[in-house]
Amino acid sequence: MTPTATARKQLRTPGRTPDQVGLLNRGAQRLISTDPELASLLDAEVHRQAVTLAMVASSSTADSSVLAAGAAAVTNVTAEGYPGARYHPGTAYFDSIELLAVERAKTAFGAQYANVQPHSCSSANLAVLSALLPPGGTLLGLELDSGGHLTHGARASVTGHQFKAVHYGLDAAGLIDYDTVAALTREHRPTVIIAGASAYPRTIDFARFRAIADSVGAYLLADISHIAGLVAAGQHPSPIDVAHVTTTSTYKQLGGPRGGLILIGREHTTPGPDGVTPLALLMDRAVFPRFQGTPDPAAIAAKARALALVAEREFQHTARRIVEDASALADELRSLGHHVLTGGTDNHMVLLDVVREGVTGIAAERALEECGILANRNRIPGDVLPPMVTSGLRLGTNQLAQRGMGVAEMKHCAQLVDSVLAAISRDDLDAAVDPGLRNRVRGEVEELCTRFPLPSYPTPKDDQEGAEAR
Ligand SMILES: *Cc1c(COP(=O)(O)O)cnc(C)c1O
């Protein structure tokens, strides 16, 4: 019998048995009564999220059912290995949960293979790179300051030491310079080319990357951490059948828990560097036992729940709105006189060069946060300021679109951002925003958040009704 069939059979046990909902309720009550200090911090965070305009491009809001799955008792299961091949007993339900997550990941992305165990996209990248590259082997990735990720061979990452990392950058218009990618590939003959970015507002041409990789027989790793939701919803070309391997985070645009995925499309049976082992099997071994020990069962349950939502029509609507909103936000910011990198966006992200406006990234980030708006400082190409300061600001529309905000609201959001940026200067880093302005912006932010509540989260109105019922 398959693990799923076993689990289903056992699920038919009659009678009242302890269940997950009862456990969650009891746990929440025990937390409040036995650890009010922690409980009140957690409550305050729920409230903060409800009344904040979150425009951090690397985040999304997990559905409340995803949070519930992530808090499940299955977390108590210790089990190395994969479904049907564990090194511990007691894994029938967890096996079924992991198989469900794998199937849903494959469905959501049209993949042939999915590994749902990586604890993060960073660990997924480390596992993939170490499987495809020998120590000292050459990788080619986007430079950190041009929008690349640490795990793409940056000096601060183990990937920059373990491997010989070569980097490509952007052209004068701020776009990936494919001719340089091709030239560097001819010169250095990398074993792995990485296509993917943490701060790049334009479409990535995975097919072009693949052609370049093929010119020297390199593996192409597509890292879609930031754009995974757009890829799943058809709002960005998919690399699944184009790259040899694709990695992603599950929390940035998929509304999932902290974690990563490794996906493979039609290359799943292609041999790895030894000329024999299929890539799919190589990735399984790379994650466990090479890079990780036990998987996180509750995180995998939460991934399964999030990936089910990704396959729904509503997610596709949201993805379309994310892109439309980002364009509208970029247009409005530009018309208000801000310097939008590349002149606009194709995805969820808008990058501003704020230093040209006499403001540093950190000053912009702090002032906005004071006013209830979250957007993070970001290095931009040619940045001369340190990473903790930066010349850029990165905004994203994932969570605004999840709230249901559209083009009209983006104009409003851009005006709010504009009025805060206009009120600060690069010289007084720690200067507080004028209290009058702060209160006005905060008021408007709260009004927007009340009008567009986080879907599936309790609203202040629910709380009131709950209190009256009690
Ligand atoms: C965020 C990011 C990662 C790392 O993701 P974590 O899950 O936070 O480890 C990897 N690659 C890219 C392109 C990213 O943007």
The ligand as an SDF file (V2000), in Angstrom:
LIG
                    3D

 15 15  0  0  0  0  0  0  0  0999 V2000
   16.0060   35.6600   -1.0880 C   0  0  0  0  0  0  0  0  0  0  0  0
   16.7560   34.9680   -2.1320 C   0  0  0  0  0  0  0  0  0  0  0  0
   17.4180   33.7480   -1.8460 C   0  0  0  0  0  0  0  0  0  0  0  0
   17.5050   33.1780   -0.4560 C   0  0  0  0  0  0  0  0  0  0  0  0
   16.2880   32.8470    0.0460 O   0  0  0  0  0  0  0  0  0  0  0  0
   16.1200   32.3760    1.5770 P   0  0  0  0  0  0  0  0  0  0  0  0
   14.9550   31.4410    1.4740 O   0  0  0  0  0  0  0  0  0  0  0  0
   15.8540   33.6010    2.3500 O   0  0  0  0  0  0  0  0  0  0  0  0
   17.3770   31.6930    1.9710 O   0  0  0  0  0  0  0  0  0  0  0  0
   18.0410   33.1020   -2.8750 C   0  0  0  0  0  0  0  0  0  0  0  0
   18.0490   33.6030   -4.1150 N   0  0  0  0  0  0  0  0  0  0  0  0
   17.4450   34.7660   -4.4320 C   0  0  0  0  0  0  0  0  0  0  0  0
   17.4870   35.2760   -5.8300 C   0  0  0  0  0  0  0  0  0  0  0  0
   16.7860   35.4950   -3.4410 C   0  0  0  0  0  0  0  0  0  0  0  0
   16.2120   36.6580   -3.7330 O   0  0  0  0  0  0  0  0  0  0  0  0
  1  2  1  0
  2  3  1  0
  2 14  2  0
  3  4  1  0
  3 10  2  0
  4  5  1  0
  5  6  1  0
  6  7  2  0
  6  8  1  0
  6  9  1  0
 10 11  1  0
 11 12  2  0
 12 13  1  0
 12 14  1  0
 14 15  1  0
M  END
$$$$
